[in-house]
Amino acid sequence: MRCVIYGEPSGEQEQVDCRQADGDRAAVLDSLKRLGEEEFCWVHLDDPDPGDLEALAGHLGLHPLAVEDAGEAHQRPKRERYGDVLAVALKTLWYVEDACEVETGEVMVFTGPRFSLTVRHGQADPTVEAASRLHAEPQMLRFGPVAVLHAVLDTVVDSYTEAAVQVRADLTALERRVFSPERDDLTEEIYTLKREVVEFRDAVQPLVPVVQDFAGPRAEWPEDALPYFRDVADHMHRTDTEVRSLDELLNSALDAHLARVGTWQNDDMRRISSWAAILATPTLVAGIYGMNFAHMPELSWTYGYPLAITVMVTAAGLLHRAFRRNGWL
């Protein structure tokens, strides 16, 4: 549990010591009770204990449904308004390049009149970078708790952009292998990457309308804050377009690979058919020449067998040349 008290006009920060003898929860609740007129508090929980979450919810006046959403790590990106508290669910996302996997987590952001509460599930923690950005740009604190929402949202969207770049690089490498001369079966790899892109898309697409609402004329914060949210919305739109493009390119890569597999199979069948035709001609001649009839003129002819062999070799050679010229061999 972490807790920071911000002064809105001055940008001053006070880190609350949550390692007290009476426990983290008591220290945070005490800090919330002694907030000044022009101060707000940011409380952060990592994989929270139900007791801590319920205690904070009771003090902050969070709706029971909001508390239920924060305790479960399986929420779809969304926004909900519970009285004067805005609840926003975000999917955190990072790309594991070695395994070519998209890993996801979740962070809930609650914004009230004088507090921000973030609840994280999963490995990625955007609140660390968000706190650094607020420290580097203290003028953002004039917006109050909305500044925390913007910082967390901006950090999450930037992580989407970074992950999209990594997925694009892996897709480009996969496309080169699809069109390389090597006969590698890439169906499973393409499908695996497509499944990860679908998980990526499920995190990005539901968040697009949420961010657009934050940047629109019906936003619930000061006019001065709208340009910052419009910037986030622009990044979100670009990332959404990129994810859609990745999904379509993977479909095309899979179709192209399956088409190449079909071409390889056709080439193999043509080679097999060509050699079968080449071998069939000598077999035909030998089959007729070796019949056991009583009257066969060639049996008493000195050049019978040399002529039969010559016919076999010549026919096979002509067929081989014809198939080579047509590209079958």
ZADO-1210 file (C-alpha; in nm, 4 decimals, padded with zeros to 6 digits):
<atoms>
<atom x="00.0000" y="00.0000" z="00.0000" code="MET" pos="1"/>
<atom x="00.1283" y="00.3464" z="-00.0913" code="ARG" pos="2"/>
<atom x="-00.0138" y="00.6866" z="-00.0070" code="CYS" pos="3"/>
<atom x="00.0887" y="01.0337" z="-00.1253" code="VAL" pos="4"/>
<atom x="-00.0680" y="01.3667" z="-00.0287" code="ILE" pos="5"/>
<atom x="-00.0487" y="01.6380" z="-00.2959" code="TYR" pos="6"/>
<atom x="-00.0939" y="02.0114" z="-00.2558" code="GLY" pos="7"/>
<atom x="-00.2896" y="02.1331" z="-00.5603" code="GLU" pos="8"/>
<atom x="-00.1600" y="02.4923" z="-00.5928" code="PRO" pos="9"/>
<atom x="00.1992" y="02.4323" z="-00.4841" code="SER" pos="10"/>
<atom x="00.2566" y="02.0837" z="-00.6260" code="GLY" pos="11"/>
<atom x="00.4160" y="01.9761" z="-00.2983" code="GLU" pos="12"/>
<atom x="00.4138" y="01.6055" z="-00.2177" code="GLN" pos="13"/>
<atom x="00.4102" y="01.4269" z="00.1148" code="GLU" pos="14"/>
<atom x="00.4851" y="01.0554" z="00.1182" code="GLN" pos="15"/>
<atom x="00.2896" y="00.8844" z="00.3943" code="VAL" pos="16"/>
<atom x="00.4822" y="00.6219" z="00.5920" code="ASP" pos="17"/>
<atom x="00.2641" y="00.3092" z="00.5677" code="CYS" pos="18"/>
<atom x="00.4997" y="00.0934" z="00.7729" code="ARG" pos="19"/>
<atom x="00.3728" y="00.1935" z="01.1126" code="GLN" pos="20"/>
<atom x="00.3170" y="-00.0311" z="01.4096" code="ALA" pos="21"/>
<atom x="-00.0608" y="-00.0087" z="01.3809" code="ASP" pos="22"/>
<atom x="-00.0509" y="-00.1155" z="01.0159" code="GLY" pos="23"/>
<atom x="-00.0724" y="00.0344" z="00.6688" code="ASP" pos="24"/>
<atom x="-00.4483" y="00.0738" z="00.6784" code="ARG" pos="25"/>
<atom x="-00.4520" y="00.2906" z="00.9893" code="ALA" pos="26"/>
<atom x="-00.1772" y="00.5173" z="00.8561" code="ALA" pos="27"/>
<atom x="-00.3632" y="00.5768" z="00.5300" code="VAL" pos="28"/>
<atom x="-00.6987" y="00.6356" z="00.6999" code="LEU" pos="29"/>
<atom x="-00.5361" y="00.8836" z="00.9362" code="ASP" pos="30"/>
<atom x="-00.3856" y="01.0679" z="00.6390" code="SER" pos="31"/>
<atom x="-00.7236" y="01.0863" z="00.4699" code="LEU" pos="32"/>
<atom x="-00.8798" y="01.2358" z="00.7826" code="LYS" pos="33"/>
<atom x="-00.6260" y="01.5180" z="00.8117" code="ARG" pos="34"/>
<atom x="-00.6325" y="01.6372" z="00.4507" code="LEU" pos="35"/>
<atom x="-00.6136" y="02.0153" z="00.4139" code="GLY" pos="36"/>
<atom x="-00.8515" y="02.2293" z="00.2114" code="GLU" pos="37"/>
<atom x="-00.6286" y="02.2403" z="-00.0972" code="GLU" pos="38"/>
<atom x="-00.4884" y="01.8881" z="-00.0748" code="GLU" pos="39"/>
<atom x="-00.5843" y="01.5530" z="-00.2173" code="PHE" pos="40"/>
<atom x="-00.4616" y="01.2044" z="-00.1492" code="CYS" pos="41"/>
<atom x="-00.3516" y="00.9273" z="-00.3852" code="TRP" pos="42"/>
<atom x="-00.3750" y="00.5776" z="-00.2378" code="VAL" pos="43"/>
<atom x="-00.2435" y="00.2765" z="-00.4281" code="HIS" pos="44"/>
<atom x="-00.3077" y="-00.0917" z="-00.3547" code="LEU" pos="45"/>
<atom x="-00.1313" y="-00.3915" z="-00.5113" code="ASP" pos="46"/>
<atom x="-00.3430" y="-00.7102" z="-00.5218" code="ASP" pos="47"/>
<atom x="-00.5338" y="-00.5743" z="-00.2232" code="PRO" pos="48"/>
<atom x="-00.6420" y="-00.7556" z="00.0859" code="ASP" pos="49"/>
<atom x="-01.0250" y="-00.7533" z="00.1089" code="PRO" pos="50"/>
<atom x="-01.0055" y="-00.5953" z="00.4525" code="GLY" pos="51"/>
<atom x="-00.7926" y="-00.3032" z="00.3312" code="ASP" pos="52"/>
<atom x="-01.0169" y="-00.2462" z="00.0326" code="LEU" pos="53"/>
<atom x="-01.3366" y="-00.2527" z="00.2375" code="GLU" pos="54"/>
<atom x="-01.1927" y="-00.0179" z="00.4986" code="ALA" pos="55"/>
<atom x="-01.0876" y="00.2361" z="00.2368" code="LEU" pos="56"/>
<atom x="-01.4182" y="00.1960" z="00.0536" code="ALA" pos="57"/>
<atom x="-01.6101" y="00.2713" z="00.3715" code="GLY" pos="58"/>
<atom x="-01.4057" y="00.5843" z="00.4395" code="HIS" pos="59"/>
<atom x="-01.4122" y="00.7089" z="00.0793" code="LEU" pos="60"/>
<atom x="-01.7769" y="00.6233" z="00.0201" code="GLY" pos="61"/>
<atom x="-01.7221" y="00.3823" z="-00.2681" code="LEU" pos="62"/>
<atom x="-02.0195" y="00.1969" z="-00.4070" code="HIS" pos="63"/>
<atom x="-02.0305" y="-00.1785" z="-00.3243" code="PRO" pos="64"/>
<atom x="-02.0343" y="-00.2644" z="-00.6956" code="LEU" pos="65"/>
<atom x="-01.7194" y="-00.0567" z="-00.7438" code="ALA" pos="66"/>
<atom x="-01.5522" y="-00.2388" z="-00.4563" code="VAL" pos="67"/>
<atom x="-01.6523" y="-00.5722" z="-00.6104" code="GLU" pos="68"/>
<atom x="-01.5016" y="-00.4719" z="-00.9457" code="ASP" pos="69"/>
<atom x="-01.1787" y="-00.3610" z="-00.7791" code="ALA" pos="70"/>
<atom x="-01.1431" y="-00.6889" z="-00.5932" code="GLY" pos="71"/>
<atom x="-01.1797" y="-00.9016" z="-00.9062" code="GLU" pos="72"/>
<atom x="-00.9151" y="-00.8929" z="-01.1787" code="ALA" pos="73"/>
<atom x="-01.1394" y="-00.9811" z="-01.4712" code="HIS" pos="74"/>
<atom x="-01.3005" y="-00.6521" z="-01.5683" code="GLN" pos="75"/>
<atom x="-01.3490" y="-00.5213" z="-01.9202" code="ARG" pos="76"/>
<atom x="-01.2100" y="-00.1689" z="-01.9820" code="PRO" pos="77"/>
<atom x="-01.4920" y="00.0657" z="-01.8866" code="LYS" pos="78"/>
<atom x="-01.5996" y="00.3725" z="-01.6902" code="ARG" pos="79"/>
<atom x="-01.8728" y="00.3988" z="-01.4287" code="GLU" pos="80"/>
<atom x="-02.0049" y="00.6932" z="-01.2306" code="ARG" pos="81"/>
<atom x="-02.1128" y="00.6292" z="-00.8700" code="TYR" pos="82"/>
<atom x="-02.2299" y="00.9617" z="-00.7329" code="GLY" pos="83"/>
<atom x="-01.9271" y="01.1907" z="-00.7109" code="ASP" pos="84"/>
<atom x="-01.6820" y="00.9033" z="-00.7668" code="VAL" pos="85"/>
<atom x="-01.5646" y="00.8052" z="-01.1168" code="LEU" pos="86"/>
<atom x="-01.4430" y="00.4447" z="-01.1563" code="ALA" pos="87"/>
<atom x="-01.2302" y="00.3529" z="-01.4585" code="VAL" pos="88"/>
<atom x="-01.1104" y="-00.0012" z="-01.5353" code="ALA" pos="89"/>
<atom x="-00.7986" y="-00.0338" z="-01.7505" code="LEU" pos="90"/>
<atom x="-00.6090" y="-00.3326" z="-01.8875" code="LYS" pos="91"/>
<atom x="-00.2340" y="-00.3184" z="-01.8371" code="THR" pos="92"/>
<atom x="-00.0410" y="-00.4878" z="-02.1143" code="LEU" pos="93"/>
<atom x="00.3167" y="-00.5842" z="-02.1929" code="TRP" pos="94"/>
<atom x="00.4773" y="-00.7991" z="-02.4615" code="TYR" pos="95"/>
<atom x="00.7140" y="-01.0838" z="-02.3743" code="VAL" pos="96"/>
<atom x="00.9350" y="-01.0889" z="-02.6822" code="GLU" pos="97"/>
<atom x="01.1174" y="-01.4161" z="-02.6045" code="ASP" pos="98"/>
<atom x="00.7899" y="-01.6066" z="-02.5804" code="ALA" pos="99"/>
<atom x="00.5998" y="-01.3901" z="-02.8332" code="CYS" pos="100"/>
<atom x="00.3194" y="-01.3495" z="-02.5800" code="GLU" pos="101"/>
<atom x="00.1000" y="-01.0606" z="-02.4734" code="VAL" pos="102"/>
<atom x="00.0524" y="-01.0553" z="-02.0972" code="GLU" pos="103"/>
<atom x="-00.2251" y="-00.8524" z="-01.9393" code="THR" pos="104"/>
<atom x="-00.3156" y="-00.7242" z="-01.5962" code="GLY" pos="105"/>
<atom x="-00.5622" y="-00.4723" z="-01.4627" code="GLU" pos="106"/>
<atom x="-00.5738" y="-00.1434" z="-01.2786" code="VAL" pos="107"/>
<atom x="-00.8822" y="00.0305" z="-01.1381" code="MET" pos="108"/>
<atom x="-00.8745" y="00.4077" z="-01.0912" code="VAL" pos="109"/>
<atom x="-01.1243" y="00.5742" z="-00.8573" code="PHE" pos="110"/>
<atom x="-01.1397" y="00.9524" z="-00.8716" code="THR" pos="111"/>
<atom x="-01.3292" y="01.1495" z="-00.6104" code="GLY" pos="112"/>
<atom x="-01.3422" y="01.5143" z="-00.5072" code="PRO" pos="113"/>
<atom x="-01.0296" y="01.4909" z="-00.2876" code="ARG" pos="114"/>
<atom x="-00.8816" y="01.1486" z="-00.3507" code="PHE" pos="115"/>
<atom x="-00.7593" y="00.9044" z="-00.6119" code="SER" pos="116"/>
<atom x="-00.7485" y="00.5326" z="-00.5433" code="LEU" pos="117"/>
<atom x="-00.5706" y="00.2888" z="-00.7749" code="THR" pos="118"/>
<atom x="-00.5959" y="-00.0872" z="-00.7384" code="VAL" pos="119"/>
<atom x="-00.3562" y="-00.3040" z="-00.9401" code="ARG" pos="120"/>
<atom x="-00.3695" y="-00.6719" z="-01.0370" code="HIS" pos="121"/>
<atom x="-00.0899" y="-00.8353" z="-01.2363" code="GLY" pos="122"/>
<atom x="00.2804" y="-00.7713" z="-01.2848" code="GLN" pos="123"/>
<atom x="00.2779" y="-00.4409" z="-01.4749" code="ALA" pos="124"/>
<atom x="00.2485" y="-00.1376" z="-01.2466" code="ASP" pos="125"/>
<atom x="00.1744" y="00.1842" z="-01.4391" code="PRO" pos="126"/>
<atom x="00.1400" y="00.3854" z="-01.1189" code="THR" pos="127"/>
<atom x="00.5180" y="00.4036" z="-01.0692" code="VAL" pos="128"/>
<atom x="00.5686" y="00.5764" z="-01.4048" code="GLU" pos="129"/>
<atom x="00.2548" y="00.7862" z="-01.3491" code="ALA" pos="130"/>
<atom x="00.3917" y="00.9127" z="-01.0161" code="ALA" pos="131"/>
<atom x="00.7216" y="00.9993" z="-01.1872" code="SER" pos="132"/>
<atom x="00.5375" y="01.2014" z="-01.4506" code="ARG" pos="133"/>
<atom x="00.3431" y="01.3926" z="-01.1867" code="LEU" pos="134"/>
<atom x="00.6680" y="01.4627" z="-01.0044" code="HIS" pos="135"/>
<atom x="00.8254" y="01.5918" z="-01.3279" code="ALA" pos="136"/>
<atom x="00.5185" y="01.8028" z="-01.4174" code="GLU" pos="137"/>
<atom x="00.3823" y="01.9414" z="-01.0883" code="PRO" pos="138"/>
<atom x="00.1674" y="02.1928" z="-01.2784" code="GLN" pos="139"/>
<atom x="-00.0679" y="01.9042" z="-01.3611" code="MET" pos="140"/>
<atom x="-00.1625" y="01.8843" z="-00.9931" code="LEU" pos="141"/>
<atom x="-00.3749" y="02.1968" z="-01.0321" code="ARG" pos="142"/>
<atom x="-00.6400" y="01.9667" z="-01.1810" code="PHE" pos="143"/>
<atom x="-00.6608" y="01.7743" z="-00.8542" code="GLY" pos="144"/>
<atom x="-00.7324" y="01.3983" z="-00.8521" code="PRO" pos="145"/>
<atom x="-00.8014" y="01.4145" z="-01.2273" code="VAL" pos="146"/>
<atom x="-00.4252" y="01.4568" z="-01.2723" code="ALA" pos="147"/>
<atom x="-00.3723" y="01.1065" z="-01.1320" code="VAL" pos="148"/>
<atom x="-00.6298" y="00.9616" z="-01.3713" code="LEU" pos="149"/>
<atom x="-00.4613" y="01.1318" z="-01.6663" code="HIS" pos="150"/>
<atom x="-00.1124" y="01.0177" z="-01.5622" code="ALA" pos="151"/>
<atom x="-00.2178" y="00.6543" z="-01.5176" code="VAL" pos="152"/>
<atom x="-00.4202" y="00.6562" z="-01.8404" code="LEU" pos="153"/>
<atom x="-00.1365" y="00.8165" z="-02.0367" code="ASP" pos="154"/>
<atom x="00.1131" y="00.5611" z="-01.9024" code="THR" pos="155"/>
<atom x="-00.1121" y="00.2671" z="-01.9920" code="VAL" pos="156"/>
<atom x="-00.1739" y="00.3964" z="-02.3451" code="VAL" pos="157"/>
<atom x="00.1993" y="00.4531" z="-02.3985" code="ASP" pos="158"/>
<atom x="00.2635" y="00.0926" z="-02.2936" code="SER" pos="159"/>
<atom x="00.0126" y="-00.0159" z="-02.5599" code="TYR" pos="160"/>
<atom x="00.2104" y="00.1771" z="-02.8209" code="THR" pos="161"/>
<atom x="00.5379" y="00.0131" z="-02.7147" code="GLU" pos="162"/>
<atom x="00.3815" y="-00.3332" z="-02.7239" code="ALA" pos="163"/>
<atom x="00.2377" y="-00.2666" z="-03.0716" code="ALA" pos="164"/>
<atom x="00.5859" y="-00.1781" z="-03.1994" code="VAL" pos="165"/>
<atom x="00.7245" y="-00.5065" z="-03.0657" code="GLN" pos="166"/>
<atom x="00.4392" y="-00.7098" z="-03.2153" code="VAL" pos="167"/>
<atom x="00.4915" y="-00.5326" z="-03.5499" code="ARG" pos="168"/>
<atom x="00.8609" y="-00.6283" z="-03.5461" code="ALA" pos="169"/>
<atom x="00.7787" y="-00.9954" z="-03.4810" code="ASP" pos="170"/>
<atom x="00.5130" y="-00.9896" z="-03.7517" code="LEU" pos="171"/>
<atom x="00.7586" y="-00.8441" z="-04.0034" code="THR" pos="172"/>
<atom x="01.0080" y="-01.1205" z="-03.9248" code="ALA" pos="173"/>
<atom x="00.7319" y="-01.3792" z="-03.9602" code="LEU" pos="174"/>
<atom x="00.6288" y="-01.2361" z="-04.2990" code="GLU" pos="175"/>
<atom x="00.9866" y="-01.2691" z="-04.4248" code="ARG" pos="176"/>
<atom x="00.9833" y="-01.6358" z="-04.3264" code="ARG" pos="177"/>
<atom x="00.6478" y="-01.6885" z="-04.4988" code="VAL" pos="178"/>
<atom x="00.7927" y="-01.5729" z="-04.8320" code="PHE" pos="179"/>
<atom x="01.1390" y="-01.7239" z="-04.7902" code="SER" pos="180"/>
<atom x="01.2507" y="-02.0181" z="-05.0090" code="PRO" pos="181"/>
<atom x="01.2556" y="-02.2454" z="-04.7040" code="GLU" pos="182"/>
<atom x="00.9695" y="-02.4901" z="-04.6620" code="ARG" pos="183"/>
<atom x="00.8888" y="-02.4224" z="-04.2960" code="ASP" pos="184"/>
<atom x="00.5430" y="-02.4914" z="-04.1573" code="ASP" pos="185"/>
<atom x="00.4584" y="-02.1606" z="-03.9861" code="LEU" pos="186"/>
<atom x="00.0867" y="-02.2210" z="-03.9341" code="THR" pos="187"/>
<atom x="00.1155" y="-02.2701" z="-03.5586" code="GLU" pos="188"/>
<atom x="00.3419" y="-01.9663" z="-03.5138" code="GLU" pos="189"/>
<atom x="00.1092" y="-01.7418" z="-03.7129" code="ILE" pos="190"/>
<atom x="-00.1934" y="-01.8648" z="-03.5216" code="TYR" pos="191"/>
<atom x="-00.0161" y="-01.8159" z="-03.1876" code="THR" pos="192"/>
<atom x="00.0761" y="-01.4568" z="-03.2737" code="LEU" pos="193"/>
<atom x="-00.2771" y="-01.3900" z="-03.3964" code="LYS" pos="194"/>
<atom x="-00.4174" y="-01.5153" z="-03.0659" code="ARG" pos="195"/>
<atom x="-00.1916" y="-01.2706" z="-02.8820" code="GLU" pos="196"/>
<atom x="-00.3053" y="-00.9876" z="-03.1096" code="VAL" pos="197"/>
<atom x="-00.6668" y="-01.0759" z="-03.0311" code="VAL" pos="198"/>
<atom x="-00.5864" y="-01.0451" z="-02.6600" code="GLU" pos="199"/>
<atom x="-00.4186" y="-00.7124" z="-02.7387" code="PHE" pos="200"/>
<atom x="-00.7279" y="-00.5985" z="-02.9284" code="ARG" pos="201"/>
<atom x="-00.9586" y="-00.6962" z="-02.6414" code="ASP" pos="202"/>
<atom x="-00.7617" y="-00.4646" z="-02.4134" code="ALA" pos="203"/>
<atom x="-00.7467" y="-00.1711" z="-02.6559" code="VAL" pos="204"/>
<atom x="-01.0781" y="-00.1507" z="-02.8391" code="GLN" pos="205"/>
<atom x="-01.3164" y="-00.1195" z="-02.5377" code="PRO" pos="206"/>
<atom x="-01.0992" y="00.1623" z="-02.4027" code="LEU" pos="207"/>
<atom x="-01.1257" y="00.3760" z="-02.7189" code="VAL" pos="208"/>
<atom x="-01.4780" y="00.5150" z="-02.6540" code="PRO" pos="209"/>
<atom x="-01.3904" y="00.5700" z="-02.2878" code="VAL" pos="210"/>
<atom x="-01.0916" y="00.7874" z="-02.3738" code="VAL" pos="211"/>
<atom x="-01.2887" y="00.9709" z="-02.6419" code="GLN" pos="212"/>
<atom x="-01.5518" y="01.0616" z="-02.3815" code="ASP" pos="213"/>
<atom x="-01.2787" y="01.1953" z="-02.1530" code="PHE" pos="214"/>
<atom x="-01.1592" y="01.4260" z="-02.4327" code="ALA" pos="215"/>
<atom x="-01.5045" y="01.5310" z="-02.5517" code="GLY" pos="216"/>
<atom x="-01.7154" y="01.8353" z="-02.4712" code="PRO" pos="217"/>
<atom x="-01.9115" y="01.6427" z="-02.2069" code="ARG" pos="218"/>
<atom x="-01.6026" y="01.5702" z="-01.9974" code="ALA" pos="219"/>
<atom x="-01.6370" y="01.6245" z="-01.6245" code="GLU" pos="220"/>
<atom x="-01.3184" y="01.8243" z="-01.5592" code="TRP" pos="221"/>
<atom x="-01.1879" y="02.1755" z="-01.6227" code="PRO" pos="222"/>
<atom x="-01.1532" y="02.3043" z="-01.9780" code="GLU" pos="223"/>
<atom x="-00.7775" y="02.3349" z="-01.9315" code="ASP" pos="224"/>
<atom x="-00.7484" y="01.9572" z="-01.8823" code="ALA" pos="225"/>
<atom x="-00.9152" y="01.8654" z="-02.2121" code="LEU" pos="226"/>
<atom x="-00.6058" y="01.9133" z="-02.4350" code="PRO" pos="227"/>
<atom x="-00.4168" y="01.6597" z="-02.2235" code="TYR" pos="228"/>
<atom x="-00.6931" y="01.4032" z="-02.2575" code="PHE" pos="229"/>
<atom x="-00.7227" y="01.4777" z="-02.6309" code="ARG" pos="230"/>
<atom x="-00.3538" y="01.3933" z="-02.6633" code="ASP" pos="231"/>
<atom x="-00.4153" y="01.0597" z="-02.4900" code="VAL" pos="232"/>
<atom x="-00.7169" y="00.9987" z="-02.7161" code="ALA" pos="233"/>
<atom x="-00.5021" y="01.0628" z="-03.0234" code="ASP" pos="234"/>
<atom x="-00.2418" y="00.8085" z="-02.9069" code="HIS" pos="235"/>
<atom x="-00.5217" y="00.5654" z="-02.8293" code="MET" pos="236"/>
<atom x="-00.6690" y="00.6041" z="-03.1771" code="HIS" pos="237"/>
<atom x="-00.3310" y="00.5416" z="-03.3428" code="ARG" pos="238"/>
<atom x="-00.2720" y="00.2320" z="-03.1321" code="THR" pos="239"/>
<atom x="-00.6197" y="00.0990" z="-03.2094" code="ASP" pos="240"/>
<atom x="-00.5563" y="00.1493" z="-03.5815" code="THR" pos="241"/>
<atom x="-00.2222" y="-00.0276" z="-03.5507" code="GLU" pos="242"/>
<atom x="-00.3752" y="-00.3267" z="-03.3688" code="VAL" pos="243"/>
<atom x="-00.6460" y="-00.3577" z="-03.6345" code="ARG" pos="244"/>
<atom x="-00.3759" y="-00.3461" z="-03.9023" code="SER" pos="245"/>
<atom x="-00.1759" y="-00.6181" z="-03.7246" code="LEU" pos="246"/>
<atom x="-00.4847" y="-00.8387" z="-03.7082" code="ASP" pos="247"/>
<atom x="-00.5540" y="-00.7960" z="-04.0799" code="GLU" pos="248"/>
<atom x="-00.1899" y="-00.8552" z="-04.1742" code="LEU" pos="249"/>
<atom x="-00.1858" y="-01.1769" z="-03.9726" code="LEU" pos="250"/>
<atom x="-00.4934" y="-01.2961" z="-04.1607" code="ASN" pos="251"/>
<atom x="-00.3174" y="-01.2158" z="-04.4884" code="SER" pos="252"/>
<atom x="00.0024" y="-01.3851" z="-04.3749" code="ALA" pos="253"/>
<atom x="-00.1906" y="-01.6991" z="-04.2799" code="LEU" pos="254"/>
<atom x="-00.3709" y="-01.7023" z="-04.6166" code="ASP" pos="255"/>
<atom x="-00.0418" y="-01.6505" z="-04.7999" code="ALA" pos="256"/>
<atom x="00.1252" y="-01.9283" z="-04.6050" code="HIS" pos="257"/>
<atom x="-00.1594" y="-02.1708" z="-04.6720" code="LEU" pos="258"/>
<atom x="-00.1450" y="-02.0777" z="-05.0406" code="ALA" pos="259"/>
<atom x="00.2288" y="-02.1507" z="-05.0438" code="ARG" pos="260"/>
<atom x="00.1683" y="-02.4843" z="-04.8715" code="VAL" pos="261"/>
<atom x="-00.0827" y="-02.5682" z="-05.1448" code="GLY" pos="262"/>
<atom x="00.1734" y="-02.4674" z="-05.4085" code="THR" pos="263"/>
<atom x="00.4337" y="-02.6920" z="-05.2462" code="TRP" pos="264"/>
<atom x="00.1911" y="-02.9815" z="-05.2526" code="GLN" pos="265"/>
<atom x="00.1117" y="-02.9179" z="-05.6204" code="ASN" pos="266"/>
<atom x="00.4834" y="-02.9094" z="-05.7010" code="ASP" pos="267"/>
<atom x="00.5324" y="-03.2397" z="-05.5227" code="ASP" pos="268"/>
<atom x="00.2400" y="-03.3965" z="-05.7067" code="MET" pos="269"/>
<atom x="00.3746" y="-03.2755" z="-06.0431" code="ARG" pos="270"/>
<atom x="00.7159" y="-03.4228" z="-05.9684" code="ARG" pos="271"/>
<atom x="00.5618" y="-03.7532" z="-05.8647" code="ILE" pos="272"/>
<atom x="00.3394" y="-03.7562" z="-06.1738" code="SER" pos="273"/>
<atom x="00.6339" y="-03.6710" z="-06.4001" code="SER" pos="274"/>
<atom x="00.8504" y="-03.9528" z="-06.2683" code="TRP" pos="275"/>
<atom x="00.5555" y="-04.1902" z="-06.2836" code="ALA" pos="276"/>
<atom x="00.5067" y="-04.1015" z="-06.6531" code="ALA" pos="277"/>
<atom x="00.8805" y="-04.1426" z="-06.7230" code="ILE" pos="278"/>
<atom x="00.8866" y="-04.4857" z="-06.5595" code="LEU" pos="279"/>
<atom x="00.5590" y="-04.5938" z="-06.7201" code="ALA" pos="280"/>
<atom x="00.6974" y="-04.5836" z="-07.0759" code="THR" pos="281"/>
<atom x="00.9824" y="-04.8363" z="-07.0203" code="PRO" pos="282"/>
<atom x="00.7429" y="-05.0480" z="-06.8182" code="THR" pos="283"/>
<atom x="00.4986" y="-05.0528" z="-07.1099" code="LEU" pos="284"/>
<atom x="00.7649" y="-05.1493" z="-07.3625" code="VAL" pos="285"/>
<atom x="00.9150" y="-05.4127" z="-07.1346" code="ALA" pos="286"/>
<atom x="00.5721" y="-05.5510" z="-07.0551" code="GLY" pos="287"/>
<atom x="00.4833" y="-05.5990" z="-07.4198" code="ILE" pos="288"/>
<atom x="00.8275" y="-05.7259" z="-07.5184" code="TYR" pos="289"/>
<atom x="00.8334" y="-05.9815" z="-07.2428" code="GLY" pos="290"/>
<atom x="00.5041" y="-06.1528" z="-07.3257" code="MET" pos="291"/>
<atom x="00.5295" y="-06.5307" z="-07.3641" code="ASN" pos="292"/>
<atom x="00.3688" y="-06.5868" z="-07.7043" code="PHE" pos="293"/>
<atom x="00.4673" y="-06.8731" z="-07.9327" code="ALA" pos="294"/>
<atom x="00.5272" y="-06.6559" z="-08.2411" code="HIS" pos="295"/>
<atom x="00.7297" y="-06.3373" z="-08.1618" code="MET" pos="296"/>
<atom x="00.9456" y="-06.2221" z="-08.4576" code="PRO" pos="297"/>
<atom x="01.1785" y="-06.0203" z="-08.2381" code="GLU" pos="298"/>
<atom x="01.2900" y="-06.3286" z="-08.0471" code="LEU" pos="299"/>
<atom x="01.4930" y="-06.4456" z="-08.3438" code="SER" pos="300"/>
<atom x="01.6148" y="-06.0943" z="-08.4356" code="TRP" pos="301"/>
<atom x="01.9676" y="-06.0024" z="-08.3269" code="THR" pos="302"/>
<atom x="01.8897" y="-05.6339" z="-08.2582" code="TYR" pos="303"/>
<atom x="01.5551" y="-05.6842" z="-08.0846" code="GLY" pos="304"/>
<atom x="01.6660" y="-05.6236" z="-07.7287" code="TYR" pos="305"/>
<atom x="01.9020" y="-05.3324" z="-07.8108" code="PRO" pos="306"/>
<atom x="01.6180" y="-05.1673" z="-08.0016" code="LEU" pos="307"/>
<atom x="01.3753" y="-05.2119" z="-07.7094" code="ALA" pos="308"/>
<atom x="01.6240" y="-05.0642" z="-07.4653" code="ILE" pos="309"/>
<atom x="01.6925" y="-04.7747" z="-07.7038" code="THR" pos="310"/>
<atom x="01.3203" y="-04.7034" z="-07.7311" code="VAL" pos="311"/>
<atom x="01.2876" y="-04.7062" z="-07.3504" code="MET" pos="312"/>
<atom x="01.5811" y="-04.4708" z="-07.2923" code="VAL" pos="313"/>
<atom x="01.4801" y="-04.2356" z="-07.5736" code="THR" pos="314"/>
<atom x="01.1174" y="-04.2122" z="-07.4592" code="ALA" pos="315"/>
<atom x="01.2192" y="-04.1569" z="-07.0977" code="ALA" pos="316"/>
<atom x="01.4718" y="-03.8914" z="-07.1998" code="GLY" pos="317"/>
<atom x="01.2209" y="-03.7044" z="-07.4157" code="LEU" pos="318"/>
<atom x="00.9623" y="-03.7063" z="-07.1359" code="LEU" pos="319"/>
<atom x="01.2198" y="-03.5879" z="-06.8821" code="HIS" pos="320"/>
<atom x="01.3214" y="-03.3010" z="-07.1119" code="ARG" pos="321"/>
<atom x="00.9590" y="-03.2015" z="-07.1713" code="ALA" pos="322"/>
<atom x="00.8786" y="-03.2005" z="-06.7979" code="PHE" pos="323"/>
<atom x="01.1911" y="-02.9990" z="-06.7195" code="ARG" pos="324"/>
<atom x="01.0986" y="-02.7411" z="-06.9839" code="ARG" pos="325"/>
<atom x="00.7466" y="-02.7074" z="-06.8388" code="ASN" pos="326"/>
<atom x="00.8780" y="-02.6678" z="-06.4854" code="GLY" pos="327"/>
<atom x="00.7423" y="-02.9939" z="-06.3523" code="TRP" pos="328"/>
<atom x="01.0873" y="-03.1222" z="-06.2620" code="LEU" pos="329"/>
</atoms>
